[in-house]
Amino acid sequence: MGQLVSNYRRSSSVGAQVPKTRNSPKILLVLQFWKGDQEQAMRLARFIADLSPGMNDHADFLFAARFDCSQDQDTMKYVSRKFNVWTMTCRRRGVGWPHGCNELWFGTMSWIYDMISMKKLPHYKAVFTFEADCVPMRPDWLQHFCREWDSLQAKRPTYVAGALLTAPGEHVNGNAMFSADLRFLRWISKDIVSAASSAGWDYLMAPQFRQWGWAQMPGLVSYWNSRTLPEWEINRLFWTGMAFLHGVKDDSLLKAARKRLLNFA
């Protein structure tokens, strides 16, 4: 299992050499959580494992815990039946919204950069960061994301792909796929380092992400901060054929997806 080894001193990557690493065709699924949403996050992790018919060759799985949250060993073992599993516990001490979320994301991305650079992680083609209020909506959601990511890259270099939102300003919601290009990861972890506590990191970094290159990820939808979903809305969403939805705070959608996609509660 990985350990958090980064220090977070601000430095410049201009002209910096990135290490040579062996590329992997996989993506890295990164589930971020804290004590307040850990229980739901672990149910989501088990659901994702249940959707994979065998050992998954599209992705590995990283459990990214906030500094004050321990890892769930039983869920790690459960998920490891279907995915190669990594764990990290962030050392950054931010709490609350948005500071705690900002620090956890930056700490996680810095850890990923350092671990790939030291060849302790495979050099994935992309990193998908997501949280407990997310639900896969199709059994093939992961294959769908991998295909769509490759399709986006074939059109033009894309470093961020997710739900492109317009409020409170144009930005890609942070439950999204990010390139694992080491120049990009180094820029995040060594140049940007962290975000102000005035707003979420995904909103604050929108101008820079746009410059790097962003896109709407087909099939990924964000219902930001929705407390629950009524049954009629859940039924409508499944009819749309979407692949993945973010933003439902309770387990109404997760329970419905488990029943529909796995035929049991």
C-alpha positions in Angstrom: 0.0 0.0 0.0 1.2 3.5 -0.7 2.1 6.0 1.9 1.9 9.8 1.8 5.5 11.1 1.2 5.0 14.6 -0.3 6.1 17.8 1.1 4.2 20.7 -0.4 6.7 23.5 -0.9 5.9 25.9 -3.7 8.3 25.6 -6.6 8.4 26.2 -10.3 8.3 23.5 -13.0 9.4 25.8 -15.8 12.1 23.9 -17.5 11.9 21.1 -15.0 12.6 17.6 -16.2 9.9 15.0 -15.7 11.0 11.4 -15.0 10.6 8.7 -17.6 8.0 6.2 -16.7 6.3 3.2 -18.2 2.8 4.1 -19.5 -0.2 2.2 -18.4 -3.4 1.9 -20.5 -5.5 2.1 -17.3 -7.1 5.0 -15.5 -6.9 5.5 -11.7 -10.2 5.7 -9.9 -9.7 8.0 -6.9 -12.5 8.0 -4.2 -12.0 10.9 -1.8 -13.8 10.9 1.6 -13.9 12.1 5.2 -15.6 10.9 8.3 -18.8 12.6 7.4 -19.4 10.8 4.2 -17.2 7.7 4.6 -20.1 5.3 5.1 -21.7 6.3 1.9 -18.3 6.3 0.1 -17.7 2.7 1.1 -21.1 1.6 -0.1 -20.2 3.3 -3.4 -16.9 1.6 -3.6 -18.5 -1.8 -3.0 -21.1 -1.1 -5.7 -18.4 -0.2 -8.2 -16.6 -3.5 -7.4 -19.9 -5.4 -7.8 -20.4 -3.9 -11.3 -17.1 -5.4 -12.5 -17.7 -9.0 -13.6 -14.1 -10.0 -12.8 -10.7 -8.5 -12.1 -10.9 -5.1 -13.9 -8.3 -4.4 -16.6 -9.6 -0.8 -17.2 -8.7 0.8 -13.9 -7.0 0.6 -10.5 -8.6 2.0 -7.3 -7.3 4.5 -4.8 -9.0 5.2 -1.5 -8.0 8.8 -0.6 -8.9 9.6 3.0 -8.8 13.0 4.7 -6.2 13.4 7.5 -8.6 12.7 10.3 -10.2 9.6 8.8 -9.0 6.0 8.9 -9.2 3.5 6.1 -12.0 0.9 6.0 -10.0 -2.4 5.8 -13.0 -4.5 5.1 -14.1 -2.4 2.1 -10.5 -2.3 0.8 -10.4 -6.1 0.9 -13.8 -6.3 -0.8 -12.8 -3.9 -3.6 -9.4 -5.7 -4.1 -11.2 -8.7 -5.4 -12.0 -6.7 -8.6 -9.3 -3.9 -8.6 -5.7 -3.3 -7.8 -6.1 -1.2 -4.6 -4.0 1.7 -3.3 -4.6 3.8 -0.2 -3.4 7.2 1.0 -4.3 9.4 3.9 -3.8 13.1 3.2 -1.5 15.0 5.6 -3.0 18.4 4.8 -5.1 19.6 7.7 -7.9 21.5 6.0 -11.4 21.0 7.2 -14.9 22.3 6.2 -16.1 23.4 2.8 -14.4 24.4 0.7 -11.0 24.3 2.4 -11.1 20.7 3.5 -12.2 19.5 0.0 -9.6 21.7 -1.6 -6.8 20.4 0.5 -7.8 16.8 0.1 -7.9 17.1 -3.7 -4.5 18.9 -4.0 -2.9 16.5 -1.5 -4.2 13.5 -3.4 -3.0 14.8 -6.8 0.4 15.7 -5.3 0.7 12.2 -3.9 -0.2 10.7 -7.3 2.4 12.8 -9.0 5.1 11.9 -6.5 4.2 8.1 -6.6 4.2 8.0 -10.4 7.5 10.0 -10.5 9.1 7.5 -8.1 7.7 4.6 -10.1 5.8 3.4 -7.1 2.5 3.7 -9.1 1.9 2.9 -12.8 1.8 5.9 -15.1 -1.9 5.9 -15.7 -3.3 7.6 -18.8 -5.8 9.5 -16.6 -7.0 10.0 -13.0 -10.8 10.1 -12.2 -11.4 11.9 -8.9 -14.8 11.5 -7.4 -16.7 11.6 -4.1 -19.3 9.8 -2.1 -22.3 11.6 -3.8 -21.7 9.9 -7.1 -23.4 6.9 -8.7 -22.6 4.8 -11.8 -25.7 4.6 -13.9 -24.6 1.8 -16.4 -22.8 -1.5 -15.9 -20.3 -0.4 -18.6 -19.7 3.1 -17.2 -16.0 2.5 -16.8 -15.5 1.2 -20.3 -17.5 4.1 -21.6 -15.3 6.6 -19.8 -12.1 5.0 -21.1 -13.5 5.0 -24.7 -14.6 8.6 -24.5 -11.3 9.8 -23.0 -9.4 8.2 -25.8 -11.8 9.7 -28.3 -11.4 13.2 -26.8 -7.6 12.8 -27.0 -7.8 11.8 -30.7 -9.5 15.1 -31.5 -7.3 17.4 -29.5 -5.2 17.3 -26.3 -7.6 17.2 -23.4 -6.4 17.5 -19.8 -9.8 17.8 -18.0 -13.0 16.1 -18.9 -16.2 16.1 -16.9 -19.5 17.9 -16.4 -19.1 21.4 -17.9 -21.2 23.7 -15.8 -22.2 27.4 -16.2 -23.0 28.4 -12.6 -21.7 30.2 -10.7 -19.4 30.5 -13.7 -18.2 28.2 -16.4 -16.1 25.4 -14.9 -15.8 21.6 -14.9 -17.1 20.0 -11.8 -14.3 18.3 -9.9 -15.8 14.8 -10.1 -14.0 14.4 -13.4 -11.1 12.9 -15.4 -7.7 14.5 -15.4 -4.7 13.7 -17.6 -1.9 11.9 -15.8 0.6 13.7 -18.1 3.5 14.4 -15.7 3.9 18.0 -16.8 0.2 18.6 -15.9 0.4 16.8 -12.6 3.6 18.6 -11.7 2.0 21.9 -12.5 -0.9 21.1 -10.1 1.2 19.8 -7.3 4.3 21.9 -7.4 3.2 25.2 -9.0 -0.4 25.7 -8.0 0.0 23.7 -4.7 -3.4 24.7 -3.2 -6.4 26.8 -3.7 -7.9 29.7 -1.7 -10.7 28.8 0.8 -13.0 31.3 -0.9 -14.5 28.7 -3.3 -14.0 25.2 -4.6 -10.8 24.4 -6.4 -12.6 23.3 -9.5 -14.2 26.8 -9.9 -11.1 28.7 -8.9 -8.9 26.9 -11.4 -11.4 27.0 -14.3 -9.4 29.6 -16.3 -6.2 27.6 -16.1 -8.0 24.3 -16.9 -9.6 25.9 -20.0 -6.1 27.0 -21.2 -4.7 23.5 -20.7 -7.7 22.0 -22.6 -11.0 20.9 -21.2 -14.1 19.1 -22.5 -17.5 17.8 -21.6 -17.3 14.1 -20.8 -20.2 12.4 -22.6 -22.5 10.6 -20.1 -21.2 12.4 -17.0 -23.8 14.7 -15.3 -23.6 16.8 -12.2 -26.6 17.6 -10.0 -24.5 19.6 -7.6 -25.7 19.5 -3.9 -29.0 17.7 -4.5 -30.3 16.4 -1.2 -32.3 13.6 -2.7 -34.1 12.4 -5.9 -37.7 11.4 -6.1 -38.5 8.1 -7.8 -39.9 9.7 -10.9 -36.7 11.6 -11.5 -34.6 8.5 -10.9 -36.6 6.7 -13.5 -36.2 9.5 -16.0 -32.4 9.6 -15.5 -32.0 5.9 -16.2 -34.0 6.3 -19.4 -31.5 8.9 -20.6 -28.7 6.3 -20.8 -26.2 8.5 -18.9 -23.1 6.8 -17.5 -22.4 8.5 -14.2 -24.1 11.1 -12.0 -22.7 13.3 -9.3 -24.3 15.4 -6.6 -27.0 13.4 -4.8 -26.3 13.6 -1.1 -28.4 10.8 0.2 -28.4 7.2 -0.9 -31.7 7.3 -2.9 -30.0 7.1 -6.3 -27.3 4.6 -5.1 -30.0 2.2 -3.8 -32.0 2.5 -7.1 -28.9 1.9 -9.2 -27.9 -1.2 -7.2 -31.4 -2.6 -7.6 -31.6 -1.9 -11.3 -28.1 -2.8 -12.3 -27.5 -5.8 -10.0 -31.1 -6.9 -9.4 -30.7 -6.8 -5.6 -30.9 -4.2 -2.9 
